[in-house]
């Protein structure tokens, strides 16, 4: 096909047709790939979930607080990351982390 003789309008229409065909074929290829994966897993006695493993990884349990403000029990810190302002202020006032330990 010699596209150099096509008008601008014909080129735009051709571009749209090509993009639509690419999307259609991509969808077909993905569907075919999914079927092949399922068939291969079944041939080996596996479920798709076993092949993929846990999706999203393990759920982490929140870390428990190790330190608490002496006058405000709502203020806690796990000991990870930057020290909260209230911890730094108490340390500057002469307290130790042991004084704040839960």
Phi and psi in radians as a Rosetta constraint file:
Dihedral C 1 N 2 CA 2 C 2 CIRCULARHARMONIC -1.689 0.35
Dihedral N 2 CA 2 C 2 N 3 CIRCULARHARMONIC 1.823 0.35
Dihedral C 2 N 3 CA 3 C 3 CIRCULARHARMONIC -1.464 0.35
Dihedral N 3 CA 3 C 3 N 4 CIRCULARHARMONIC -0.150 0.35
Dihedral C 3 N 4 CA 4 C 4 CIRCULARHARMONIC -1.176 0.35
Dihedral N 4 CA 4 C 4 N 5 CIRCULARHARMONIC -0.349 0.35
Dihedral C 4 N 5 CA 5 C 5 CIRCULARHARMONIC -1.621 0.35
Dihedral N 5 CA 5 C 5 N 6 CIRCULARHARMONIC -0.029 0.35
Dihedral C 5 N 6 CA 6 C 6 CIRCULARHARMONIC -1.414 0.35
Dihedral N 6 CA 6 C 6 N 7 CIRCULARHARMONIC 2.594 0.35
Dihedral C 6 N 7 CA 7 C 7 CIRCULARHARMONIC -1.352 0.35
Dihedral N 7 CA 7 C 7 N 8 CIRCULARHARMONIC 2.930 0.35
Dihedral C 7 N 8 CA 8 C 8 CIRCULARHARMONIC -0.996 0.35
Dihedral N 8 CA 8 C 8 N 9 CIRCULARHARMONIC -0.797 0.35
Dihedral C 8 N 9 CA 9 C 9 CIRCULARHARMONIC -1.069 0.35
Dihedral N 9 CA 9 C 9 N 10 CIRCULARHARMONIC -0.739 0.35
Dihedral C 9 N 10 CA 10 C 10 CIRCULARHARMONIC -1.154 0.35
Dihedral N 10 CA 10 C 10 N 11 CIRCULARHARMONIC -0.652 0.35
Dihedral C 10 N 11 CA 11 C 11 CIRCULARHARMONIC -1.136 0.35
Dihedral N 11 CA 11 C 11 N 12 CIRCULARHARMONIC -0.743 0.35
Dihedral C 11 N 12 CA 12 C 12 CIRCULARHARMONIC -1.111 0.35
Dihedral N 12 CA 12 C 12 N 13 CIRCULARHARMONIC -0.736 0.35
Dihedral C 12 N 13 CA 13 C 13 CIRCULARHARMONIC -1.111 0.35
Dihedral N 13 CA 13 C 13 N 14 CIRCULARHARMONIC -0.721 0.35
Dihedral C 13 N 14 CA 14 C 14 CIRCULARHARMONIC -1.118 0.35
Dihedral N 14 CA 14 C 14 N 15 CIRCULARHARMONIC -0.735 0.35
Dihedral C 14 N 15 CA 15 C 15 CIRCULARHARMONIC -1.036 0.35
Dihedral N 15 CA 15 C 15 N 16 CIRCULARHARMONIC -0.795 0.35
Dihedral C 15 N 16 CA 16 C 16 CIRCULARHARMONIC -1.099 0.35
Dihedral N 16 CA 16 C 16 N 17 CIRCULARHARMONIC -0.719 0.35
Dihedral C 16 N 17 CA 17 C 17 CIRCULARHARMONIC -1.098 0.35
Dihedral N 17 CA 17 C 17 N 18 CIRCULARHARMONIC -0.727 0.35
Dihedral C 17 N 18 CA 18 C 18 CIRCULARHARMONIC -1.133 0.35
Dihedral N 18 CA 18 C 18 N 19 CIRCULARHARMONIC -0.797 0.35
Dihedral C 18 N 19 CA 19 C 19 CIRCULARHARMONIC -1.071 0.35
Dihedral N 19 CA 19 C 19 N 20 CIRCULARHARMONIC -0.727 0.35
Dihedral C 19 N 20 CA 20 C 20 CIRCULARHARMONIC -1.128 0.35
Dihedral N 20 CA 20 C 20 N 21 CIRCULARHARMONIC -0.726 0.35
Dihedral C 20 N 21 CA 21 C 21 CIRCULARHARMONIC -1.149 0.35
Dihedral N 21 CA 21 C 21 N 22 CIRCULARHARMONIC -0.667 0.35
Dihedral C 21 N 22 CA 22 C 22 CIRCULARHARMONIC -1.091 0.35
Dihedral N 22 CA 22 C 22 N 23 CIRCULARHARMONIC -0.782 0.35
Dihedral C 22 N 23 CA 23 C 23 CIRCULARHARMONIC -1.081 0.35
Dihedral N 23 CA 23 C 23 N 24 CIRCULARHARMONIC -0.742 0.35
Dihedral C 23 N 24 CA 24 C 24 CIRCULARHARMONIC -1.110 0.35
Dihedral N 24 CA 24 C 24 N 25 CIRCULARHARMONIC -0.798 0.35
Dihedral C 24 N 25 CA 25 C 25 CIRCULARHARMONIC -1.198 0.35
Dihedral N 25 CA 25 C 25 N 26 CIRCULARHARMONIC -0.629 0.35
Dihedral C 25 N 26 CA 26 C 26 CIRCULARHARMONIC -1.060 0.35
Dihedral N 26 CA 26 C 26 N 27 CIRCULARHARMONIC -0.764 0.35
Dihedral C 26 N 27 CA 27 C 27 CIRCULARHARMONIC -1.077 0.35
Dihedral N 27 CA 27 C 27 N 28 CIRCULARHARMONIC -0.761 0.35
Dihedral C 27 N 28 CA 28 C 28 CIRCULARHARMONIC -1.057 0.35
Dihedral N 28 CA 28 C 28 N 29 CIRCULARHARMONIC -0.789 0.35
Dihedral C 28 N 29 CA 29 C 29 CIRCULARHARMONIC -1.127 0.35
Dihedral N 29 CA 29 C 29 N 30 CIRCULARHARMONIC -0.701 0.35
Dihedral C 29 N 30 CA 30 C 30 CIRCULARHARMONIC -1.133 0.35
Dihedral N 30 CA 30 C 30 N 31 CIRCULARHARMONIC -0.736 0.35
Dihedral C 30 N 31 CA 31 C 31 CIRCULARHARMONIC -1.088 0.35
Dihedral N 31 CA 31 C 31 N 32 CIRCULARHARMONIC -0.764 0.35
Dihedral C 31 N 32 CA 32 C 32 CIRCULARHARMONIC -1.119 0.35
Dihedral N 32 CA 32 C 32 N 33 CIRCULARHARMONIC -0.717 0.35
Dihedral C 32 N 33 CA 33 C 33 CIRCULARHARMONIC -1.121 0.35
Dihedral N 33 CA 33 C 33 N 34 CIRCULARHARMONIC -0.731 0.35
Dihedral C 33 N 34 CA 34 C 34 CIRCULARHARMONIC -1.050 0.35
Dihedral N 34 CA 34 C 34 N 35 CIRCULARHARMONIC -0.762 0.35
Dihedral C 34 N 35 CA 35 C 35 CIRCULARHARMONIC -1.101 0.35
Dihedral N 35 CA 35 C 35 N 36 CIRCULARHARMONIC -0.715 0.35
Dihedral C 35 N 36 CA 36 C 36 CIRCULARHARMONIC -1.135 0.35
Dihedral N 36 CA 36 C 36 N 37 CIRCULARHARMONIC -0.713 0.35
Dihedral C 36 N 37 CA 37 C 37 CIRCULARHARMONIC -1.105 0.35
Dihedral N 37 CA 37 C 37 N 38 CIRCULARHARMONIC -0.772 0.35
Dihedral C 37 N 38 CA 38 C 38 CIRCULARHARMONIC -1.115 0.35
Dihedral N 38 CA 38 C 38 N 39 CIRCULARHARMONIC -0.765 0.35
Dihedral C 38 N 39 CA 39 C 39 CIRCULARHARMONIC -1.110 0.35
Dihedral N 39 CA 39 C 39 N 40 CIRCULARHARMONIC -0.724 0.35
Dihedral C 39 N 40 CA 40 C 40 CIRCULARHARMONIC -1.144 0.35
Dihedral N 40 CA 40 C 40 N 41 CIRCULARHARMONIC -0.733 0.35
Dihedral C 40 N 41 CA 41 C 41 CIRCULARHARMONIC -1.089 0.35
Dihedral N 41 CA 41 C 41 N 42 CIRCULARHARMONIC -0.775 0.35
Dihedral C 41 N 42 CA 42 C 42 CIRCULARHARMONIC -1.101 0.35
Dihedral N 42 CA 42 C 42 N 43 CIRCULARHARMONIC -0.647 0.35
Dihedral C 42 N 43 CA 43 C 43 CIRCULARHARMONIC -1.077 0.35
Dihedral N 43 CA 43 C 43 N 44 CIRCULARHARMONIC -0.504 0.35
Dihedral C 43 N 44 CA 44 C 44 CIRCULARHARMONIC -1.751 0.35
Dihedral N 44 CA 44 C 44 N 45 CIRCULARHARMONIC 0.134 0.35
Dihedral C 44 N 45 CA 45 C 45 CIRCULARHARMONIC 1.292 0.35
Dihedral N 45 CA 45 C 45 N 46 CIRCULARHARMONIC 0.477 0.35
Dihedral C 45 N 46 CA 46 C 46 CIRCULARHARMONIC -1.973 0.35
Dihedral N 46 CA 46 C 46 N 47 CIRCULARHARMONIC 2.631 0.35
Dihedral C 46 N 47 CA 47 C 47 CIRCULARHARMONIC -1.566 0.35
Dihedral N 47 CA 47 C 47 N 48 CIRCULARHARMONIC 2.813 0.35
Dihedral C 47 N 48 CA 48 C 48 CIRCULARHARMONIC -1.080 0.35
Dihedral N 48 CA 48 C 48 N 49 CIRCULARHARMONIC -0.631 0.35
Dihedral C 48 N 49 CA 49 C 49 CIRCULARHARMONIC -1.094 0.35
Dihedral N 49 CA 49 C 49 N 50 CIRCULARHARMONIC -0.674 0.35
Dihedral C 49 N 50 CA 50 C 50 CIRCULARHARMONIC -1.155 0.35
Dihedral N 50 CA 50 C 50 N 51 CIRCULARHARMONIC -0.650 0.35
Dihedral C 50 N 51 CA 51 C 51 CIRCULARHARMONIC -1.197 0.35
Dihedral N 51 CA 51 C 51 N 52 CIRCULARHARMONIC -0.774 0.35
Dihedral C 51 N 52 CA 52 C 52 CIRCULARHARMONIC -1.386 0.35
Dihedral N 52 CA 52 C 52 N 53 CIRCULARHARMONIC -0.359 0.35
Dihedral C 52 N 53 CA 53 C 53 CIRCULARHARMONIC 1.297 0.35
Dihedral N 53 CA 53 C 53 N 54 CIRCULARHARMONIC -2.933 0.35
Dihedral C 53 N 54 CA 54 C 54 CIRCULARHARMONIC -1.259 0.35
Dihedral N 54 CA 54 C 54 N 55 CIRCULARHARMONIC 2.154 0.35
Dihedral C 54 N 55 CA 55 C 55 CIRCULARHARMONIC -1.429 0.35
Dihedral N 55 CA 55 C 55 N 56 CIRCULARHARMONIC 2.313 0.35
Dihedral C 55 N 56 CA 56 C 56 CIRCULARHARMONIC 1.561 0.35
Dihedral N 56 CA 56 C 56 N 57 CIRCULARHARMONIC -0.070 0.35
Dihedral C 56 N 57 CA 57 C 57 CIRCULARHARMONIC 1.321 0.35
Dihedral N 57 CA 57 C 57 N 58 CIRCULARHARMONIC 3.137 0.35
Dihedral C 57 N 58 CA 58 C 58 CIRCULARHARMONIC -1.298 0.35
Dihedral N 58 CA 58 C 58 N 59 CIRCULARHARMONIC 2.528 0.35
Dihedral C 58 N 59 CA 59 C 59 CIRCULARHARMONIC -1.439 0.35
Dihedral N 59 CA 59 C 59 N 60 CIRCULARHARMONIC 2.178 0.35
Dihedral C 59 N 60 CA 60 C 60 CIRCULARHARMONIC -1.544 0.35
Dihedral N 60 CA 60 C 60 N 61 CIRCULARHARMONIC 2.431 0.35
Dihedral C 60 N 61 CA 61 C 61 CIRCULARHARMONIC -1.414 0.35
Dihedral N 61 CA 61 C 61 N 62 CIRCULARHARMONIC 2.383 0.35
Dihedral C 61 N 62 CA 62 C 62 CIRCULARHARMONIC -1.015 0.35
Dihedral N 62 CA 62 C 62 N 63 CIRCULARHARMONIC 2.514 0.35
Dihedral C 62 N 63 CA 63 C 63 CIRCULARHARMONIC -1.318 0.35
Dihedral N 63 CA 63 C 63 N 64 CIRCULARHARMONIC 2.393 0.35
Dihedral C 63 N 64 CA 64 C 64 CIRCULARHARMONIC -1.326 0.35
Dihedral N 64 CA 64 C 64 N 65 CIRCULARHARMONIC 2.586 0.35
Dihedral C 64 N 65 CA 65 C 65 CIRCULARHARMONIC -1.199 0.35
Dihedral N 65 CA 65 C 65 N 66 CIRCULARHARMONIC 2.479 0.35
Dihedral C 65 N 66 CA 66 C 66 CIRCULARHARMONIC -1.888 0.35
Dihedral N 66 CA 66 C 66 N 67 CIRCULARHARMONIC -0.353 0.35
Dihedral C 66 N 67 CA 67 C 67 CIRCULARHARMONIC -2.289 0.35
Dihedral N 67 CA 67 C 67 N 68 CIRCULARHARMONIC 2.543 0.35
Dihedral C 67 N 68 CA 68 C 68 CIRCULARHARMONIC -2.412 0.35
Dihedral N 68 CA 68 C 68 N 69 CIRCULARHARMONIC 2.510 0.35
Dihedral C 68 N 69 CA 69 C 69 CIRCULARHARMONIC -1.159 0.35
Dihedral N 69 CA 69 C 69 N 70 CIRCULARHARMONIC 2.353 0.35
Dihedral C 69 N 70 CA 70 C 70 CIRCULARHARMONIC -1.140 0.35
Dihedral N 70 CA 70 C 70 N 71 CIRCULARHARMONIC -0.542 0.35
Dihedral C 70 N 71 CA 71 C 71 CIRCULARHARMONIC -1.776 0.35
Dihedral N 71 CA 71 C 71 N 72 CIRCULARHARMONIC -0.318 0.35
Dihedral C 71 N 72 CA 72 C 72 CIRCULARHARMONIC -2.258 0.35
Dihedral N 72 CA 72 C 72 N 73 CIRCULARHARMONIC 1.727 0.35
Dihedral C 72 N 73 CA 73 C 73 CIRCULARHARMONIC -1.147 0.35
Dihedral N 73 CA 73 C 73 N 74 CIRCULARHARMONIC -0.249 0.35
Dihedral C 73 N 74 CA 74 C 74 CIRCULARHARMONIC -1.300 0.35
Dihedral N 74 CA 74 C 74 N 75 CIRCULARHARMONIC -0.357 0.35
Dihedral C 74 N 75 CA 75 C 75 CIRCULARHARMONIC -1.589 0.35
Dihedral N 75 CA 75 C 75 N 76 CIRCULARHARMONIC 1.934 0.35
Dihedral C 75 N 76 CA 76 C 76 CIRCULARHARMONIC -2.289 0.35
Dihedral N 76 CA 76 C 76 N 77 CIRCULARHARMONIC 2.871 0.35
Dihedral C 76 N 77 CA 77 C 77 CIRCULARHARMONIC -2.572 0.35
Dihedral N 77 CA 77 C 77 N 78 CIRCULARHARMONIC 2.425 0.35
Dihedral C 77 N 78 CA 78 C 78 CIRCULARHARMONIC -1.401 0.35
Dihedral N 78 CA 78 C 78 N 79 CIRCULARHARMONIC -0.282 0.35
Dihedral C 78 N 79 CA 79 C 79 CIRCULARHARMONIC 1.628 0.35
Dihedral N 79 CA 79 C 79 N 80 CIRCULARHARMONIC 0.029 0.35
Dihedral C 79 N 80 CA 80 C 80 CIRCULARHARMONIC -1.853 0.35
Dihedral N 80 CA 80 C 80 N 81 CIRCULARHARMONIC 2.586 0.35
Dihedral C 80 N 81 CA 81 C 81 CIRCULARHARMONIC 1.332 0.35
Dihedral N 81 CA 81 C 81 N 82 CIRCULARHARMONIC -2.918 0.35
Dihedral C 81 N 82 CA 82 C 82 CIRCULARHARMONIC -1.143 0.35
Dihedral N 82 CA 82 C 82 N 83 CIRCULARHARMONIC 2.571 0.35
Dihedral C 82 N 83 CA 83 C 83 CIRCULARHARMONIC -1.199 0.35
Dihedral N 83 CA 83 C 83 N 84 CIRCULARHARMONIC 2.347 0.35
Dihedral C 83 N 84 CA 84 C 84 CIRCULARHARMONIC -1.105 0.35
Dihedral N 84 CA 84 C 84 N 85 CIRCULARHARMONIC 2.758 0.35
Dihedral C 84 N 85 CA 85 C 85 CIRCULARHARMONIC -0.980 0.35
Dihedral N 85 CA 85 C 85 N 86 CIRCULARHARMONIC -0.750 0.35
Dihedral C 85 N 86 CA 86 C 86 CIRCULARHARMONIC -1.105 0.35
Dihedral N 86 CA 86 C 86 N 87 CIRCULARHARMONIC -0.605 0.35
Dihedral C 86 N 87 CA 87 C 87 CIRCULARHARMONIC -1.168 0.35
Dihedral N 87 CA 87 C 87 N 88 CIRCULARHARMONIC -0.852 0.35
Dihedral C 87 N 88 CA 88 C 88 CIRCULARHARMONIC -1.058 0.35
Dihedral N 88 CA 88 C 88 N 89 CIRCULARHARMONIC -0.700 0.35
Dihedral C 88 N 89 CA 89 C 89 CIRCULARHARMONIC -1.101 0.35
Dihedral N 89 CA 89 C 89 N 90 CIRCULARHARMONIC -0.739 0.35
Dihedral C 89 N 90 CA 90 C 90 CIRCULARHARMONIC -1.191 0.35
Dihedral N 90 CA 90 C 90 N 91 CIRCULARHARMONIC -0.644 0.35
Dihedral C 90 N 91 CA 91 C 91 CIRCULARHARMONIC -1.135 0.35
Dihedral N 91 CA 91 C 91 N 92 CIRCULARHARMONIC -0.718 0.35
Dihedral C 91 N 92 CA 92 C 92 CIRCULARHARMONIC -1.142 0.35
Dihedral N 92 CA 92 C 92 N 93 CIRCULARHARMONIC -0.485 0.35
Dihedral C 92 N 93 CA 93 C 93 CIRCULARHARMONIC -1.456 0.35
Dihedral N 93 CA 93 C 93 N 94 CIRCULARHARMONIC 0.055 0.35
Dihedral C 93 N 94 CA 94 C 94 CIRCULARHARMONIC 1.853 0.35
Dihedral N 94 CA 94 C 94 N 95 CIRCULARHARMONIC -0.097 0.35
Dihedral C 94 N 95 CA 95 C 95 CIRCULARHARMONIC -1.298 0.35
Dihedral N 95 CA 95 C 95 N 96 CIRCULARHARMONIC 2.856 0.35
Dihedral C 95 N 96 CA 96 C 96 CIRCULARHARMONIC -2.060 0.35
Dihedral N 96 CA 96 C 96 N 97 CIRCULARHARMONIC 2.873 0.35
Dihedral C 96 N 97 CA 97 C 97 CIRCULARHARMONIC -1.068 0.35
Dihedral N 97 CA 97 C 97 N 98 CIRCULARHARMONIC -0.568 0.35
Dihedral C 97 N 98 CA 98 C 98 CIRCULARHARMONIC -1.097 0.35
Dihedral N 98 CA 98 C 98 N 99 CIRCULARHARMONIC -0.584 0.35
Dihedral C 98 N 99 CA 99 C 99 CIRCULARHARMONIC -1.148 0.35
Dihedral N 99 CA 99 C 99 N 100 CIRCULARHARMONIC -0.494 0.35
Dihedral C 99 N 100 CA 100 C 100 CIRCULARHARMONIC -1.659 0.35
Dihedral N 100 CA 100 C 100 N 101 CIRCULARHARMONIC -0.129 0.35
Dihedral C 100 N 101 CA 101 C 101 CIRCULARHARMONIC -1.077 0.35
Dihedral N 101 CA 101 C 101 N 102 CIRCULARHARMONIC 2.505 0.35
